[in-house]
Amino acid sequence: MKMTGKALAKKLFGAKYERLSRTLLIDVLIFWGLYIAGFQVQIAASVRILMINAFTAGVMWQALSSKDNAVELKHMLMLPHQPQEFVFSYVSVLGGYTVLTKTGLLLAVLLAVSAWKTIEMIGMVISMIHAVLMAAAAYSLRKYWYAGGLWAAAIVSAILFCGSRAWIGLLLLANGLFAILILWRADGYVFYQGENEKGHAIRHRKKASLWRYFFRYLSCHKNYLLNTVVMWCVALVMPHFLREAAGLSVVTVGFAILSLNTPICILLSCDRDLEQAVRFLPGQKRRFCIPYCLFIFSCNMAADVIFLCSWQIQNGGITVLMIAGAVFFALQSAVLSVLLEWFYPIRGWKIESDLWHHPRKYVVPVVMLLLAGGVSAWPILLYVLLALLAVEIVILLFIYRRHPE
């Protein structure tokens, strides 16, 4: 199992572990930059522990769910192995990847901007190990999702209400030992996702529909649907927090924030087979990109409509100009996302977790926030943007009528 773990580690960190050294260097630079800046935030111990546990467990779950890992795991399981050794080797490598490449960045920020003691640092380390073990154990029992949900809810409640107590570390250690017992009874096959469990291949029909593919893709990626639902919840509650600064400028900022539904904007990057097919077949640039743009626009517009309805109920004063602004930000975000996917797809990612946390995903939301800031400073800019919107709509309708599929 040592060779199996080493092979998986080289896949995740690089042949000479060059990715690990680069990531650690970035963490040190971020920590030092924030530390010398003198920026301090008071963060309760329970909040720190909850942040580290939730973030680490979430990334670990994503790593375990990666389809790319499923291919490697399938090949490893074909070799003779001891179940317990294989499980702990597999969990250890993925846990090391999660902690060193993802949680390390969060830890660097927390240590730089908040005061901490040695005992708290030990608690953070225990939290990272606990989150890795619990996520792996819950994943091995995912068929009994209700039990996993109750388990997670109990731990979150304990951290929230007792996170500042000295004995919370002992509770996490005990829970981690319980997760080890669950993993001890598991075998490697509980981490393998076969084609029947998670797949989103397009059925071959006489008349294929890209829209059917988009919705099947979402139905097979529950985390993408969850992210969309979260954005709808944000759209519902955001008018309450923006009430004091009511006006067109703050509404455009809300539209920009709601363009953060980035998982639906990386369809080509995360599906290499689809990208190869789309680029190989003739005439697919317009046949694929236009429906894909309209799909992202419809998702963005749904969140904007919820936001406007919630704003009207809580604050009132919705105008036609605000509605036009919602259409502009939803469409512009979709157009820029599709252009980035077509001309600058994300390459070189090892597992899907790398893709989901890639900085390129946030280029379009940042551009939208800058445009919202420009509208706030110069309201006349919105009329220029709406004129651009009219031109884009005409072009898209013209192309889509020629290539409806």
VENFENVEN-V378958 format. One record per pair of residues at least 24 apart in sequence whose C-alpha atoms are under 10 Angstrom apart, sorted by the first residue. I is the first residue (numbers start at 1). J is the second residue. Records with the same first field share a line. If there is no record, write none. Layout:
I = J, J
//
This chain:
1 = 76, 80, 81, 82, 83, 84, 85, 86, 87, 88, 89, 90
2 = 85, 86, 89
3 = 89
4 = 73, 76, 77, 79, 81, 86, 89, 90, 93
5 = 76, 86, 88, 89, 90, 91, 92, 93, 94
6 = 89, 90, 93
7 = 72, 76, 93
8 = 69, 72, 73, 76, 89, 90, 93, 94
9 = 90, 92, 93, 94, 96, 97
10 = 93
11 = 69, 72, 350, 351
12 = 69, 93, 94, 96, 97, 101, 349, 350, 351, 354
13 = 97, 101, 350
14 = 350
19 = 101
20 = 97, 100, 101
21 = 100, 101
22 = 101
23 = 100, 101, 102, 104, 105
24 = 100, 101, 104, 105, 108
26 = 101, 104, 105, 108
27 = 100, 101, 102, 103, 104, 105, 106, 107, 108, 109
28 = 104, 105, 108, 109
29 = 108
30 = 105, 106, 108, 109, 112
31 = 105, 106, 107, 108, 109, 110, 111, 112, 113
32 = 108, 109, 111, 112
33 = 109, 112
34 = 108, 109, 110, 111, 112, 113
35 = 108, 109, 111, 112, 113, 114
36 = 112, 113
37 = 112, 113
38 = 112, 113, 114
39 = 112, 113, 114
40 = 110, 111, 112, 113, 114, 115
41 = 110, 112, 113, 114, 115
42 = 113, 114, 115
43 = 110, 113, 114, 115, 116
44 = 114, 115, 163, 164
45 = 116, 120, 123, 124, 159, 160, 162, 163, 164, 165
46 = 156, 158, 159, 160, 161, 162, 163, 164, 165, 168
47 = 159, 160, 163, 164
48 = 107, 110, 111, 114, 120, 123, 124, 127, 159, 163, 164
49 = 120, 123, 124, 125, 126, 127, 128, 156, 159, 160, 163, 164, 168, 169
50 = 124, 127, 131, 155, 156, 157, 158, 159, 160, 163
51 = 103, 106, 107, 110, 124, 127
52 = 99, 103, 104, 106, 107, 110, 124, 125, 126, 127, 128, 130, 131
53 = 103, 124, 126, 127, 128, 129, 130, 131, 132, 134, 135, 155, 156, 159
54 = 127, 128, 131, 135, 152, 156
55 = 98, 99, 102, 103, 106, 128, 131
56 = 95, 98, 99, 102, 103, 104, 106, 127, 128, 129, 130, 131, 132, 135
57 = 95, 98, 99, 103, 127, 128, 129, 130, 131, 132, 133, 134, 135, 136, 138
58 = 98, 131, 132, 135, 353
59 = 94, 95, 97, 98, 99, 102, 103, 131, 132, 135, 353, 354, 356, 357
60 = 91, 94, 95, 96, 97, 98, 99, 102, 103, 131, 132, 133, 134, 135, 136, 139, 353
61 = 94, 95, 98, 131, 132, 134, 135, 136, 138, 139, 353
62 = 98, 135, 223, 351, 352, 353, 354, 356
63 = 94, 95, 97, 98, 136, 351, 352, 353, 354
64 = 90, 91, 94, 95, 135, 136, 139, 140, 191, 192, 193, 351, 352, 353
65 = 139, 191, 192, 193, 198, 351, 352, 353
66 = 192, 193, 350, 351, 352, 353
67 = 192, 193, 194, 195, 198, 199, 270, 351, 352
68 = 270, 349, 350, 351, 352
69 = 94, 191, 192, 193, 350, 351, 352
70 = 191, 192, 193, 194, 195, 351
71 = 192, 193, 194
72 = 192
73 = 188, 189, 191, 192, 193
74 = 188, 189, 191, 192, 193, 194
76 = 188
77 = 187, 188, 189, 192
81 = 187, 188
82 = 187, 188
83 = 183, 184, 185, 186, 187, 188, 189
84 = 183, 184, 185, 186, 187, 188
85 = 184, 187, 188
86 = 186, 187, 188
87 = 136, 183, 184, 185, 186, 187, 188, 189, 190, 191
88 = 133, 136, 180, 183, 184, 186, 187, 188
89 = 188
90 = 136, 188, 191
91 = 132, 133, 135, 136, 137, 183, 188, 191
92 = 129, 132, 133, 136
94 = 132, 136
95 = 128, 129, 131, 132, 133, 135, 136
96 = 128, 129, 132
98 = 128, 132, 353
99 = 125, 128, 129, 131, 132
101 = 354
102 = 353, 354, 357
103 = 128
104 = 128
119 = 166, 169
120 = 164, 166, 169
122 = 169
123 = 166, 167, 168, 169, 170, 172, 173
124 = 169
125 = 169
126 = 169, 170, 172, 173, 176
127 = 168, 169, 172, 173, 176
128 = 172
129 = 172, 173, 176
130 = 169, 171, 172, 173, 174, 175, 176, 177, 179, 180
131 = 172, 175, 176, 179
132 = 176, 179
133 = 175, 176, 177, 178, 179, 180, 182, 183
134 = 172, 175, 176, 177, 178, 179, 180, 182, 183
135 = 179
136 = 179, 180, 182, 183, 191
137 = 176, 178, 179, 180, 181, 182, 183, 184, 186
138 = 179, 182, 183
139 = 183, 190, 191
140 = 182, 183, 185, 186, 187, 188, 189, 190, 191, 192
141 = 182, 183, 186, 190, 191
142 = 190, 191
143 = 190
151 = 175
200 = 271
201 = 273, 274
202 = 274
207 = 405
208 = 405
209 = 291, 404, 405
210 = 287, 288, 291, 292, 295, 404, 405
211 = 288, 291, 292, 294, 295, 405
214 = 264, 267, 291, 292, 295, 296
215 = 295
217 = 264, 267
218 = 263, 264
221 = 263
223 = 263
224 = 261, 262, 263, 264
225 = 263, 264
227 = 260, 261, 262, 263, 264
228 = 258, 260, 261, 262, 263, 264, 299, 300, 302, 303
229 = 261, 303
230 = 261, 303
231 = 257, 258, 259, 260, 261, 300, 302, 303, 304, 306, 307
232 = 258, 261, 299, 300, 302, 303, 304, 305, 306, 307
233 = 303, 306, 307
234 = 258, 303, 306, 307
235 = 302, 303, 304, 305, 306, 307, 308, 309, 310, 311
236 = 303, 304, 305, 306, 307, 308, 309, 310, 311, 314
237 = 306, 307, 310, 311, 314
238 = 307, 310, 311
239 = 307, 308, 309, 310, 311, 312, 313, 314, 315
240 = 310, 311, 314, 315
242 = 311, 315
243 = 311, 314, 315
244 = 315
246 = 311, 315, 316, 317
247 = 317, 318, 322, 376
248 = 317, 318, 319, 321, 322, 325, 372, 375, 376, 379, 382
249 = 322, 372, 373, 374, 375, 376, 377, 378, 379, 382
250 = 372, 373, 375, 376
251 = 304, 307, 308, 311, 318, 322, 323, 325, 326, 372, 376
252 = 322, 325, 326, 328, 329, 368, 369, 371, 372, 373, 374, 375, 376, 382
253 = 329, 368, 369, 370, 371, 372, 373, 375, 376
254 = 304, 307, 308, 326, 329, 369, 372
255 = 300, 301, 303, 304, 305, 307, 308, 322, 325, 326, 327, 328, 329, 330, 333, 365, 368, 369, 372
256 = 300, 304, 326, 329, 330, 333, 364, 365, 366, 367, 368, 369, 370, 371, 372, 373
257 = 304, 365, 366, 368, 369, 372
258 = 299, 300, 301, 302, 303, 304, 307, 329, 330, 333, 365, 368
259 = 296, 297, 299, 300, 301, 303, 304, 329, 330, 331, 332, 333, 334, 362, 364, 365, 366, 368, 369
260 = 300, 333, 361, 362, 363, 364, 365, 366, 368
261 = 296, 299, 300, 303, 361, 362, 365
262 = 296, 337, 356, 357, 360, 361, 362, 363, 364, 365
263 = 355, 356, 357, 361
264 = 292, 295, 296, 299, 334, 337
265 = 292, 293, 295, 296, 333, 334, 336, 337, 338, 340, 341, 361, 364
266 = 337, 338, 340, 341, 342, 345, 346, 355, 356, 360, 361
267 = 292, 338, 341, 345
268 = 338, 341, 342, 345, 346
269 = 341, 342, 344, 345, 346, 347, 348, 349, 352, 355
270 = 345, 346, 347, 349, 351, 352, 355, 356
271 = 352
272 = 347
275 = 341, 342, 345
279 = 342
283 = 403
284 = 403, 405
285 = 342
286 = 396, 399, 400, 402, 403, 404, 405
287 = 399, 400, 402, 403, 404, 405
288 = 338, 403, 404, 405
289 = 335, 338, 339, 341, 342, 400
290 = 334, 335, 338, 396, 397, 399, 400, 403, 404, 405
291 = 396, 400, 403, 404, 405
292 = 334, 335, 337, 338
293 = 331, 332, 333, 334, 335, 336, 337, 338, 339, 396
294 = 330, 331, 334, 335, 338, 396, 400
295 = 334
296 = 330, 331, 333, 334, 335, 337, 338
297 = 327, 328, 329, 330, 331, 332, 333, 334, 335
298 = 327, 330, 331, 334
299 = 330, 334
300 = 326, 327, 329, 330, 331, 333, 334
301 = 326, 327, 328, 329, 330, 331, 334
302 = 330
303 = 330
304 = 329, 330
321 = 382, 383, 386
322 = 382
324 = 382, 383, 385, 386, 389
325 = 372, 382, 383, 385, 386, 389
327 = 386, 389
328 = 382, 385, 386, 387, 388, 389, 390, 392, 393
329 = 365, 368, 369, 371, 372, 385, 386, 389
330 = 368
331 = 389, 392, 393
332 = 364, 367, 368, 385, 388, 389, 392
333 = 364, 365, 367, 368
334 = 364
335 = 364, 392, 396
336 = 363, 364, 365, 367, 368
337 = 361, 362, 363, 364, 365
340 = 364
//
